[in-house]
Amino acid sequence: MALTNIKRGAFLMLAAAPMLTGRAQAQSDADPASSSTRPALRVLLGSGDASASSGGTFSYNGRFYRGSFTRDSEGRVVNLVDIEEYLYSVVPSEMAARWPAPALQAQAICSRTYVLQRSDPRRAYDLVPSELNQVYHGVAGESADATAAVDATAGRVLTFNGTFAQIAYSSCCGGHTEASAEAWNTTPIPYLQGVVCTWCTDSPNYRWNATLALDAIAARYAPQLAPFGNLTSIAIAARDGSGRARSFTLLGQHGSLTVRGSAFRMAVGPRTLRSLLVLDLQPRVAGGVAVDGGGLGHGVGLCQWGARGMALQNRGAEEILAQYFPQTKVDYLNR
């Protein structure tokens, strides 16, 4: 069924966006990376030296990028690149290029949808090349397997009720993905409610342990903890439906302070507290708290290690996406 009411608030699609249709054109119908009908994606690279090169590339600060470049009003370099060529670098930057093809294809569909759903045409650029949006390293970041995954899914996007789905992904969910509303205190999204995942057990971050130093935490929360005396311990105040810590209690000598889980994780460091799936907290001598946890990242949407696990069990890209984004479907941009 054709999607005729698709909301296109993304990159430069407002005036020249292709419509979504229920069927894909054959791969041989057109080269998706060289279509002249699609407007260019604008990636803000930053300040620095840029010069044209051969073969449809240019050099920026010693690194080659596909497409061309312009400069914004502040003199910063903006890469003008076809979305498919952009994905050639993004997919292997966001997921290990050696992973099975269905996992890379699921990542390609997610990354393509992310661009179309999140970019803002009112700005002088659409995306930045970092984890603030998606990691993008130019030509040096490309790999043959990831390029094949992008080409195999050319024009395929994830939709919900005729609009681009809101995309999120993280490394490993630890056994249960997180609801977007819990992670970011936002309005619930039907297809981002959190699901059980039995596929990510091979991740080195599926289970982990760490030590939280009480003095470091006390220093970060010094103004708030001042009325309660010295910090003596930490406890989980509440959990959400996925088992993640919704809030923590910082126990002082004369009272306690409750802080939101996501804020606490940022305060202690997201690489120390790798996720909010905290399975156990135990006091430890020498002024620390021992943490047993699972997963890496916010846990919303696609679990990348779960996608790998499903792919190793011969599950296709669409089945992977249906697992982590229930109620959505894969549709096609009519090139």
N, C-alpha and C positions, 0 to 999 in steps of 0.2 A: 504494500500500500504506500502510495507516495506521501511524503511528509511535506505538506504545502504551507504549514504555519510555523516552520522552524524559526526560532528567535536567533537572529544573527547580530549579537552585540559584540562580535569578535573581529579581530585585527582589521583588515581593510575589506571585510566581506559585505559591508552594508550596501554598497552600490553595485557590486559586481559578483556577488556570491552565487555559486552554483546551487541549484535546488537539490534536495535529498530525494532519492527514489528508492523503491523497494528492491531493485535489481541492480547488480553490478554490470558494468560493461566488461567485455573480455580484456584481459591484460594486454593483448596485442592491439587494442583499439587506439590507444594513445600512450605516449610516454608521460606518466604523471609528473615526472621531474622537470619536464621541459615545456609544459603547457603555457602558451602565451596568453590564455584567457584569465588565468588566476592572478590577482594582484599580489605583490610581493609582501612577505612577512617582514616586519621591521624589528630587528634585534639590536638593542643598545649595547655596544661593546665597551664604550668608554672613551676616555681621552687617550691620545697617542698618535703615532705615525701610521698612515695607511697609504697604499699605492696600488694601482691596478697591476694585474699580472696576466698571464696567458691562460687559456683554457677555461674561461669563465670563472676565474677566481681573482682574489686580491689578497694583499698581505697587510696584516694589522699587527703591529708590535712583534714582528717576526713569525707570526702564525698565519697560515693560509685559510681563507674562508671562501665558500662558494657564493656566487652571485656578485653583487656590486655593493658600493657603499655611498653614503652621503653623510653630511654633518648636520647636526641639529643647531638650534640657535645659540647653544653654549659651546659649539665647536666639537662636540663629542661625535665619535664615529658610530653610525647606524648601518648595520648590515641589511641590505635588501636581498632577500633570499626566498626562493620558492619553498613552500611549507614542506614538501616531500624531501627536498635536499637538506633542509634544516633538520628533519627527523633522522637523516642518515647519521648525523653526529649525536643527536640527543639520545636515541635508543641505546647505543652501546655506552653512553656516558651515564645513563640511569640504571642500566641492567647489564650484568656480565655478558659480553658478546659470545662467550663459549656456551651459554645455556641453550637448551633445546629450542627449535624454531617456533613451536606454538607459544612458548613463554615470551619470546621476543616479539612475535606478532601481536600478542595481547598488549604488551608494552607500547608497541607502535600505535595501536588503536587508541589506547589511553592518552598517549602523548599528543596525538593529532587532535583528539577531542578537547584536551586541555587548552591547546592553542586557540581553537575556535570558540570555546566557551568563555575563556577568561580574559582574553586580550581586550584592550580598550581603545577604540578608534579615536577617541577624543584626545589622546595623548600624542606626543611626537614620536612615540615608539610603542611597540606592542609588548615586548618581553625583554627581560634581562637574561644573560647566559649563565645564571647561577642557580643554586638551590632555592632562591627566592621565587623563581619560576621553574625552569628546567635547565639542567647542566648542558652546556653547549660548547664544544671545544673546536669547532670548525673541522677542516678536512683531516687533521691529525687524529681526531677522535673517532673517525669512521672505521668500520670493519665490514668485511664482505658478508658475514652472516647477518649482521644487523641490517645492512642495506637490502639484502634479500627479503628480510622480514618486512621492511617498509614497503618495498615494491609489491610483495605478495598481498599486502593489505591496503594498497593505494586507494585513497578516497573513503576508506571505511571508518566510521565514527560510531560512538556509543550514544544512544538517544533514550529519552524518557518522555512519553506523552508529547512527541513531536518537537522536542527541544533537545539541544545538546545536553548530555548529562554533566553534572559537576564531578570532576575527576579528582581523586586523591589516591596516592599510593605511598607505601613505605616498605622498608626492607623485609621485616619479619613481624607477624602479628602475635607470635607466641602461642597460638592455638585458638584465638578468637579475635576477629577484627573489632574495631571500635566504632561506635556511632558518632557521626560527625557532630551531632548536637552536644554530645558529652565532651568531645575533644575540644570544641571551640565555642561552646556556650551559645549556639545558634539555633535557628528554627530547624526542627527535625526534617530530614530528607528521606522519603520512603525507601530508596534503594541504598542508603548509607546508614542502616540501623545496626549493623554489626552482625556477623555470621560466624558460626563455628568453622574452624579451619584445621584439618588434620594433615595438611600437606607440607608444612614448613619445618618439620622436625629435623631436617638435615642442616638447617642454618646454624652457624656457630653461635648465634645469639638467641637460639630458641630458648635456652636456659642459661642464666649467668648469675654471678654474685658480685657484690661490690661492698665497699665500706664507706659510709658517710661520716665525715669528721664533724663532731658537734660544734667545735670551736669555729670552723669555717661557716657553718650554717648560722650560728649565733651572730657572727659578724655581718652576714648578709641581711639578717632580720633585726639588727640591733635596735633601731628606733621602736619597732613594734613589740619587741620582747622586753624592752626596758622596764615596764611595770611588773613583769613577772619574775624577775631575777634571772639567775643563770639557767641556761638551757640544760636539761638533764636527760631528756630522751625524746624520741619521735614515735608517733603511732599513726596508723591509718584511721581516719575519722569516718570515712564512708567509701563504699565501692559502688561502681555502676554495674550495669547488666553484663558487661564483658569481663568483670572481675578486676578492672583497673581501679586504682586509687582515685576517687573523685576529689578527696581532700585529705590533708594530713593535719595532725595535731602536734604542735611543738610544745612540749611539756617543760614548764619552768618551775622554779622553787616555790613560787607563790601564785601560780595560775597557769593558764595555757592560751595558746594562740592557734586558731584554725586557719589554714591557708589552702587555696585551691590547688589541686594536684598539678595542673599544667604549669602554673606559676612557680610552684615548688621545684618542678623538674628543671625549668629554665634557671632557677636560682642556684641550684647545686651543680648544674651542667648536664646537658642532654647526653653526653658521652659517659658520664659517671652513672647517672640514673637513665639507663638506656631506653626504658619505656616506663609507663605507669602501671604495667602489669606486674605489680609487686606481690609476690607470693608469700613472703614472710619478712618480718622485721624483728631483729633480736638485738638487745643491748650487747655491746662488746667492750671489753676493758680498754683502757687507754683512750677514753673519750670518743668512741665511735659507735655506730650502729651498723650491724651486718644486714645486708639486703640480699634476698634471693628473688630473682625476677625472671621475666621471659619477654622475648621480642625486642625489636629495635625500631624506634620511631613512633609516630603517633598512632599507627595501626588502622587508620581509616582507609576504606576502599580496597584496592588491590594489594594483597600480600605478595610481594615479588618472589620470595622464597616459596610461597605456596603455589604460585604460578609455575615455578620450576618443577615442584613436586608433581603437580597435575600433568604437566607436559611429559614428564618421565613415565607417567602412567598412560600415555597415549591419549590424553585429553586435548582437544583442539582449542584454538584461541577463543572461539565464541563460547565454548563450555566453561573455560576459565573465567571469562568476563561475567557469565551468568552466575557463577558461584559467588563472586565478590561484589557484583552490582545487580542483585536480583530485581526483577521487574523492568530492567532495561533491555534494549535490543541493539544489535549491530545493524546500521543502515549505511547507505552509500551516497557519497556526493556524486551527482551526475556531472561528469567532466565535459 
